[in-house]
Amino acid sequence: MPKIFSLVIALLLSSCSIDNGRYQMAQDRGPSYEPDLSQTQLQTPKAEAYSRGGNKDYQVWGKSYKVLTTHKDFSEQGIASWYGKKFHGHLTSNGEIYDMYQLTAAHKHLPIPSYAKVTNLDNGKQVIVRVNDRGPFHNNRVIDLSYAAAAQLDYLKTGTANVRIDSIWVEQSTPQTPLPLPQMNSLNQYFIQVMASKDPIKVQAIASKLQVRYGYQSQIDQQQALFKLRVGPFSSRKDADQLKVLLKQAGYTQSYIVSSQSKS
């Protein structure tokens, strides 16, 4: 019988990835030159359906995090940090491309995507951001803003700021549907096998990254000296197919789908 290991996610930095092969910069930083951010496109809050990826409950460093089923009437105060060039051009937790010159943010609990107004309590400056990523996960920080958003709040040099977060809820003719609560499905389920390796540390690092980025559970099945990484379960083949496409786009080209009836 294969031995299933529960994963405890260990992230090395404030944003979502720990794959040093993909993120080759040891330390995050801003661009090598000071860009002109005067033409940065402002965020116009609108009603958006919450994404399938990145909206599941998850664990980091052994701590469990619950994703809110709605961002309506949410507010919070705490310390904001920012992230930039290290993650520029890579995938966010819901499968979008992170652009440090756009007004976006990472949050541990808000459903994604959603919108929020962030106020720098030290200088009164404000910015509206679109939350599309997970983090930060250290030093009691409550939100990670993009490079451009941190520039708007004028704390690039200090690195952190005391902020207040107020969600922005946009009503629409068809009410925005809250995220469904997790349910167990006793019928046939689907998994995506992402990789197999004899290096358990490498496999667990990638599993941790994928679980936070896409919001689905990860499993490592040990079969003798081989460690197989699988993501899931999915209650439908359609959901599994959608994530498989994202995984292949992210460079995991060997990903394929197996069912609980055939998983071995």
Contacts in CASP RR format, 6 or more apart in sequence:
PFRMAT RR
TARGET T0000
AUTHOR 0000-0000-0000
METHOD contacts of the structure
MODEL  1
MPKIFSLVIALLLSSCSIDNGRYQMAQDRGPSYEPDLSQTQLQTPKAEAY
SRGGNKDYQVWGKSYKVLTTHKDFSEQGIASWYGKKFHGHLTSNGEIYDM
YQLTAAHKHLPIPSYAKVTNLDNGKQVIVRVNDRGPFHNNRVIDLSYAAA
AQLDYLKTGTANVRIDSIWVEQSTPQTPLPLPQMNSLNQYFIQVMASKDP
IKVQAIASKLQVRYGYQSQIDQQQALFKLRVGPFSSRKDADQLKVLLKQA
GYTQSYIVSSQSKS
2 221 0 8 1.000
2 222 0 8 1.000
2 223 0 8 1.000
2 228 0 8 1.000
2 264 0 8 1.000
3 221 0 8 1.000
3 222 0 8 1.000
4 219 0 8 1.000
4 220 0 8 1.000
4 221 0 8 1.000
5 219 0 8 1.000
5 220 0 8 1.000
5 222 0 8 1.000
7 59 0 8 1.000
7 204 0 8 1.000
7 207 0 8 1.000
7 208 0 8 1.000
7 211 0 8 1.000
7 218 0 8 1.000
7 219 0 8 1.000
7 220 0 8 1.000
8 59 0 8 1.000
8 61 0 8 1.000
8 62 0 8 1.000
8 208 0 8 1.000
9 58 0 8 1.000
9 59 0 8 1.000
9 60 0 8 1.000
9 61 0 8 1.000
9 62 0 8 1.000
9 208 0 8 1.000
9 211 0 8 1.000
9 212 0 8 1.000
10 18 0 8 1.000
10 60 0 8 1.000
10 61 0 8 1.000
10 205 0 8 1.000
10 208 0 8 1.000
11 17 0 8 1.000
11 18 0 8 1.000
11 60 0 8 1.000
11 61 0 8 1.000
11 137 0 8 1.000
11 208 0 8 1.000
11 212 0 8 1.000
12 18 0 8 1.000
13 28 0 8 1.000
13 83 0 8 1.000
13 86 0 8 1.000
14 28 0 8 1.000
14 81 0 8 1.000
14 83 0 8 1.000
14 106 0 8 1.000
14 135 0 8 1.000
14 136 0 8 1.000
14 137 0 8 1.000
14 138 0 8 1.000
14 141 0 8 1.000
14 144 0 8 1.000
15 28 0 8 1.000
15 83 0 8 1.000
15 86 0 8 1.000
15 87 0 8 1.000
15 106 0 8 1.000
15 133 0 8 1.000
15 134 0 8 1.000
15 135 0 8 1.000
15 136 0 8 1.000
15 144 0 8 1.000
16 92 0 8 1.000
16 93 0 8 1.000
16 106 0 8 1.000
16 133 0 8 1.000
16 134 0 8 1.000
16 135 0 8 1.000
16 209 0 8 1.000
16 212 0 8 1.000
16 213 0 8 1.000
17 23 0 8 1.000
17 87 0 8 1.000
17 90 0 8 1.000
17 209 0 8 1.000
17 213 0 8 1.000
18 205 0 8 1.000
18 208 0 8 1.000
18 209 0 8 1.000
19 205 0 8 1.000
19 206 0 8 1.000
19 209 0 8 1.000
22 90 0 8 1.000
23 86 0 8 1.000
23 87 0 8 1.000
23 90 0 8 1.000
25 85 0 8 1.000
25 86 0 8 1.000
27 86 0 8 1.000
28 83 0 8 1.000
28 84 0 8 1.000
28 85 0 8 1.000
28 86 0 8 1.000
28 87 0 8 1.000
29 84 0 8 1.000
29 85 0 8 1.000
29 86 0 8 1.000
30 84 0 8 1.000
30 85 0 8 1.000
30 100 0 8 1.000
30 147 0 8 1.000
30 156 0 8 1.000
31 85 0 8 1.000
31 100 0 8 1.000
31 147 0 8 1.000
35 101 0 8 1.000
37 101 0 8 1.000
37 148 0 8 1.000
37 151 0 8 1.000
37 152 0 8 1.000
40 101 0 8 1.000
40 102 0 8 1.000
40 103 0 8 1.000
40 148 0 8 1.000
40 152 0 8 1.000
41 102 0 8 1.000
41 103 0 8 1.000
42 103 0 8 1.000
42 128 0 8 1.000
43 103 0 8 1.000
43 115 0 8 1.000
43 128 0 8 1.000
43 129 0 8 1.000
43 130 0 8 1.000
45 115 0 8 1.000
45 128 0 8 1.000
45 168 0 8 1.000
45 170 0 8 1.000
46 115 0 8 1.000
46 170 0 8 1.000
47 170 0 8 1.000
47 171 0 8 1.000
47 172 0 8 1.000
47 176 0 8 1.000
48 113 0 8 1.000
48 114 0 8 1.000
48 176 0 8 1.000
49 176 0 8 1.000
49 177 0 8 1.000
50 111 0 8 1.000
50 112 0 8 1.000
50 113 0 8 1.000
50 114 0 8 1.000
50 176 0 8 1.000
50 177 0 8 1.000
50 179 0 8 1.000
51 94 0 8 1.000
51 95 0 8 1.000
51 112 0 8 1.000
51 113 0 8 1.000
52 239 0 8 1.000
52 242 0 8 1.000
52 243 0 8 1.000
53 93 0 8 1.000
53 94 0 8 1.000
53 95 0 8 1.000
53 214 0 8 1.000
53 215 0 8 1.000
53 216 0 8 1.000
53 243 0 8 1.000
54 67 0 8 1.000
54 93 0 8 1.000
54 94 0 8 1.000
54 112 0 8 1.000
54 134 0 8 1.000
54 213 0 8 1.000
54 214 0 8 1.000
54 215 0 8 1.000
55 67 0 8 1.000
55 94 0 8 1.000
55 111 0 8 1.000
55 112 0 8 1.000
55 179 0 8 1.000
55 215 0 8 1.000
56 67 0 8 1.000
56 182 0 8 1.000
56 215 0 8 1.000
56 216 0 8 1.000
56 217 0 8 1.000
57 64 0 8 1.000
57 65 0 8 1.000
57 66 0 8 1.000
57 67 0 8 1.000
57 182 0 8 1.000
58 64 0 8 1.000
58 65 0 8 1.000
58 67 0 8 1.000
58 134 0 8 1.000
58 211 0 8 1.000
58 212 0 8 1.000
58 215 0 8 1.000
59 65 0 8 1.000
59 211 0 8 1.000
60 137 0 8 1.000
60 212 0 8 1.000
61 137 0 8 1.000
65 108 0 8 1.000
65 109 0 8 1.000
66 109 0 8 1.000
67 109 0 8 1.000
67 110 0 8 1.000
67 111 0 8 1.000
67 179 0 8 1.000
68 74 0 8 1.000
68 109 0 8 1.000
68 110 0 8 1.000
68 111 0 8 1.000
68 179 0 8 1.000
69 111 0 8 1.000
69 178 0 8 1.000
69 179 0 8 1.000
69 180 0 8 1.000
69 181 0 8 1.000
70 111 0 8 1.000
70 176 0 8 1.000
70 178 0 8 1.000
70 179 0 8 1.000
71 110 0 8 1.000
71 111 0 8 1.000
71 114 0 8 1.000
71 115 0 8 1.000
71 116 0 8 1.000
71 131 0 8 1.000
71 167 0 8 1.000
71 169 0 8 1.000
72 167 0 8 1.000
72 169 0 8 1.000
73 167 0 8 1.000
73 169 0 8 1.000
74 110 0 8 1.000
74 116 0 8 1.000
74 165 0 8 1.000
74 166 0 8 1.000
74 167 0 8 1.000
75 164 0 8 1.000
75 165 0 8 1.000
75 166 0 8 1.000
75 167 0 8 1.000
76 142 0 8 1.000
76 143 0 8 1.000
76 164 0 8 1.000
76 165 0 8 1.000
77 121 0 8 1.000
77 142 0 8 1.000
77 162 0 8 1.000
77 163 0 8 1.000
77 164 0 8 1.000
77 165 0 8 1.000
78 140 0 8 1.000
78 141 0 8 1.000
78 142 0 8 1.000
78 143 0 8 1.000
78 162 0 8 1.000
78 163 0 8 1.000
78 164 0 8 1.000
79 139 0 8 1.000
79 140 0 8 1.000
79 141 0 8 1.000
79 142 0 8 1.000
79 160 0 8 1.000
79 161 0 8 1.000
79 162 0 8 1.000
79 163 0 8 1.000
80 118 0 8 1.000
80 120 0 8 1.000
80 141 0 8 1.000
80 142 0 8 1.000
80 143 0 8 1.000
80 144 0 8 1.000
80 145 0 8 1.000
80 150 0 8 1.000
80 153 0 8 1.000
80 155 0 8 1.000
80 160 0 8 1.000
80 161 0 8 1.000
80 162 0 8 1.000
80 163 0 8 1.000
81 136 0 8 1.000
81 139 0 8 1.000
81 141 0 8 1.000
81 143 0 8 1.000
81 144 0 8 1.000
81 145 0 8 1.000
81 159 0 8 1.000
81 160 0 8 1.000
82 144 0 8 1.000
82 145 0 8 1.000
82 146 0 8 1.000
82 147 0 8 1.000
82 149 0 8 1.000
82 150 0 8 1.000
82 155 0 8 1.000
82 156 0 8 1.000
82 159 0 8 1.000
83 100 0 8 1.000
83 106 0 8 1.000
83 136 0 8 1.000
83 144 0 8 1.000
83 145 0 8 1.000
83 146 0 8 1.000
83 147 0 8 1.000
84 100 0 8 1.000
84 146 0 8 1.000
84 147 0 8 1.000
85 100 0 8 1.000
85 147 0 8 1.000
87 98 0 8 1.000
87 100 0 8 1.000
88 98 0 8 1.000
88 99 0 8 1.000
88 100 0 8 1.000
89 97 0 8 1.000
89 98 0 8 1.000
89 99 0 8 1.000
90 97 0 8 1.000
90 98 0 8 1.000
91 97 0 8 1.000
91 98 0 8 1.000
91 213 0 8 1.000
91 246 0 8 1.000
91 250 0 8 1.000
92 98 0 8 1.000
92 104 0 8 1.000
92 106 0 8 1.000
92 112 0 8 1.000
92 132 0 8 1.000
92 133 0 8 1.000
92 213 0 8 1.000
93 106 0 8 1.000
93 112 0 8 1.000
93 132 0 8 1.000
93 133 0 8 1.000
93 134 0 8 1.000
93 212 0 8 1.000
93 213 0 8 1.000
93 214 0 8 1.000
93 215 0 8 1.000
94 112 0 8 1.000
94 113 0 8 1.000
94 132 0 8 1.000
94 133 0 8 1.000
95 213 0 8 1.000
95 214 0 8 1.000
95 246 0 8 1.000
96 132 0 8 1.000
98 104 0 8 1.000
98 133 0 8 1.000
98 146 0 8 1.000
99 146 0 8 1.000
100 146 0 8 1.000
100 147 0 8 1.000
100 148 0 8 1.000
101 146 0 8 1.000
101 147 0 8 1.000
101 148 0 8 1.000
102 130 0 8 1.000
102 146 0 8 1.000
102 148 0 8 1.000
103 127 0 8 1.000
103 128 0 8 1.000
103 129 0 8 1.000
103 130 0 8 1.000
103 146 0 8 1.000
103 148 0 8 1.000
103 149 0 8 1.000
103 152 0 8 1.000
104 129 0 8 1.000
104 130 0 8 1.000
104 131 0 8 1.000
104 132 0 8 1.000
104 133 0 8 1.000
104 145 0 8 1.000
104 146 0 8 1.000
104 149 0 8 1.000
105 116 0 8 1.000
105 118 0 8 1.000
105 129 0 8 1.000
105 130 0 8 1.000
105 131 0 8 1.000
105 132 0 8 1.000
105 133 0 8 1.000
105 143 0 8 1.000
105 144 0 8 1.000
105 145 0 8 1.000
105 146 0 8 1.000
105 149 0 8 1.000
106 131 0 8 1.000
106 132 0 8 1.000
106 133 0 8 1.000
106 134 0 8 1.000
106 135 0 8 1.000
106 136 0 8 1.000
106 143 0 8 1.000
106 144 0 8 1.000
107 116 0 8 1.000
107 131 0 8 1.000
107 133 0 8 1.000
107 134 0 8 1.000
107 135 0 8 1.000
107 142 0 8 1.000
107 143 0 8 1.000
107 144 0 8 1.000
107 165 0 8 1.000
108 134 0 8 1.000
108 135 0 8 1.000
108 136 0 8 1.000
108 137 0 8 1.000
108 142 0 8 1.000
110 116 0 8 1.000
110 131 0 8 1.000
110 167 0 8 1.000
111 179 0 8 1.000
112 131 0 8 1.000
112 132 0 8 1.000
112 133 0 8 1.000
112 134 0 8 1.000
113 130 0 8 1.000
113 131 0 8 1.000
113 132 0 8 1.000
114 130 0 8 1.000
114 131 0 8 1.000
114 167 0 8 1.000
114 168 0 8 1.000
115 128 0 8 1.000
115 129 0 8 1.000
115 130 0 8 1.000
115 131 0 8 1.000
115 167 0 8 1.000
115 168 0 8 1.000
115 170 0 8 1.000
116 128 0 8 1.000
116 129 0 8 1.000
116 131 0 8 1.000
116 165 0 8 1.000
116 166 0 8 1.000
116 167 0 8 1.000
116 168 0 8 1.000
117 126 0 8 1.000
117 127 0 8 1.000
117 128 0 8 1.000
117 165 0 8 1.000
117 166 0 8 1.000
117 168 0 8 1.000
118 126 0 8 1.000
118 127 0 8 1.000
118 128 0 8 1.000
118 129 0 8 1.000
118 143 0 8 1.000
118 145 0 8 1.000
118 149 0 8 1.000
118 153 0 8 1.000
118 163 0 8 1.000
118 164 0 8 1.000
118 165 0 8 1.000
118 166 0 8 1.000
119 125 0 8 1.000
119 126 0 8 1.000
119 163 0 8 1.000
119 164 0 8 1.000
119 166 0 8 1.000
120 126 0 8 1.000
120 153 0 8 1.000
120 154 0 8 1.000
120 155 0 8 1.000
120 161 0 8 1.000
120 162 0 8 1.000
120 163 0 8 1.000
121 161 0 8 1.000
121 162 0 8 1.000
121 163 0 8 1.000
121 164 0 8 1.000
122 155 0 8 1.000
122 161 0 8 1.000
122 162 0 8 1.000
123 153 0 8 1.000
123 154 0 8 1.000
125 152 0 8 1.000
125 153 0 8 1.000
125 154 0 8 1.000
126 153 0 8 1.000
127 145 0 8 1.000
127 149 0 8 1.000
127 152 0 8 1.000
127 153 0 8 1.000
128 168 0 8 1.000
129 145 0 8 1.000
129 146 0 8 1.000
129 149 0 8 1.000
133 144 0 8 1.000
134 212 0 8 1.000
134 213 0 8 1.000
135 144 0 8 1.000
136 142 0 8 1.000
136 143 0 8 1.000
136 144 0 8 1.000
141 160 0 8 1.000
142 163 0 8 1.000
142 165 0 8 1.000
143 163 0 8 1.000
143 165 0 8 1.000
145 153 0 8 1.000
147 156 0 8 1.000
150 156 0 8 1.000
150 159 0 8 1.000
150 161 0 8 1.000
153 161 0 8 1.000
153 163 0 8 1.000
155 161 0 8 1.000
170 176 0 8 1.000
183 235 0 8 1.000
185 233 0 8 1.000
185 235 0 8 1.000
187 235 0 8 1.000
188 259 0 8 1.000
188 260 0 8 1.000
188 261 0 8 1.000
189 232 0 8 1.000
189 233 0 8 1.000
189 234 0 8 1.000
189 235 0 8 1.000
189 259 0 8 1.000
189 260 0 8 1.000
190 232 0 8 1.000
190 233 0 8 1.000
190 234 0 8 1.000
190 235 0 8 1.000
190 236 0 8 1.000
190 237 0 8 1.000
190 239 0 8 1.000
190 240 0 8 1.000
190 257 0 8 1.000
190 258 0 8 1.000
190 259 0 8 1.000
190 260 0 8 1.000
191 219 0 8 1.000
191 230 0 8 1.000
191 231 0 8 1.000
191 232 0 8 1.000
191 233 0 8 1.000
191 234 0 8 1.000
191 240 0 8 1.000
191 257 0 8 1.000
191 258 0 8 1.000
191 259 0 8 1.000
191 260 0 8 1.000
191 263 0 8 1.000
192 230 0 8 1.000
192 231 0 8 1.000
192 232 0 8 1.000
192 234 0 8 1.000
192 240 0 8 1.000
192 243 0 8 1.000
192 244 0 8 1.000
192 247 0 8 1.000
192 255 0 8 1.000
192 256 0 8 1.000
192 257 0 8 1.000
192 258 0 8 1.000
193 228 0 8 1.000
193 229 0 8 1.000
193 230 0 8 1.000
193 255 0 8 1.000
193 256 0 8 1.000
193 257 0 8 1.000
193 258 0 8 1.000
194 206 0 8 1.000
194 210 0 8 1.000
194 229 0 8 1.000
194 230 0 8 1.000
194 231 0 8 1.000
194 247 0 8 1.000
194 252 0 8 1.000
194 254 0 8 1.000
194 255 0 8 1.000
195 203 0 8 1.000
195 206 0 8 1.000
195 228 0 8 1.000
195 229 0 8 1.000
195 252 0 8 1.000
195 254 0 8 1.000
195 255 0 8 1.000
196 226 0 8 1.000
196 227 0 8 1.000
196 228 0 8 1.000
196 229 0 8 1.000
197 203 0 8 1.000
197 226 0 8 1.000
197 227 0 8 1.000
197 229 0 8 1.000
198 225 0 8 1.000
198 226 0 8 1.000
198 227 0 8 1.000
199 227 0 8 1.000
200 220 0 8 1.000
200 222 0 8 1.000
200 227 0 8 1.000
203 220 0 8 1.000
203 227 0 8 1.000
203 228 0 8 1.000
203 229 0 8 1.000
204 220 0 8 1.000
206 229 0 8 1.000
207 218 0 8 1.000
207 219 0 8 1.000
207 220 0 8 1.000
207 229 0 8 1.000
207 231 0 8 1.000
208 218 0 8 1.000
210 216 0 8 1.000
210 218 0 8 1.000
210 229 0 8 1.000
210 231 0 8 1.000
210 247 0 8 1.000
211 217 0 8 1.000
211 218 0 8 1.000
211 231 0 8 1.000
214 231 0 8 1.000
214 243 0 8 1.000
214 246 0 8 1.000
216 231 0 8 1.000
216 232 0 8 1.000
216 234 0 8 1.000
216 243 0 8 1.000
217 231 0 8 1.000
217 232 0 8 1.000
217 233 0 8 1.000
218 229 0 8 1.000
218 230 0 8 1.000
218 231 0 8 1.000
218 232 0 8 1.000
219 229 0 8 1.000
219 230 0 8 1.000
219 231 0 8 1.000
219 232 0 8 1.000
220 227 0 8 1.000
220 228 0 8 1.000
220 229 0 8 1.000
220 230 0 8 1.000
221 227 0 8 1.000
221 228 0 8 1.000
221 230 0 8 1.000
222 228 0 8 1.000
230 258 0 8 1.000
230 263 0 8 1.000
231 243 0 8 1.000
231 247 0 8 1.000
232 240 0 8 1.000
233 260 0 8 1.000
234 240 0 8 1.000
234 243 0 8 1.000
237 257 0 8 1.000
240 257 0 8 1.000
241 257 0 8 1.000
244 255 0 8 1.000
244 256 0 8 1.000
244 257 0 8 1.000
247 255 0 8 1.000
248 255 0 8 1.000
END
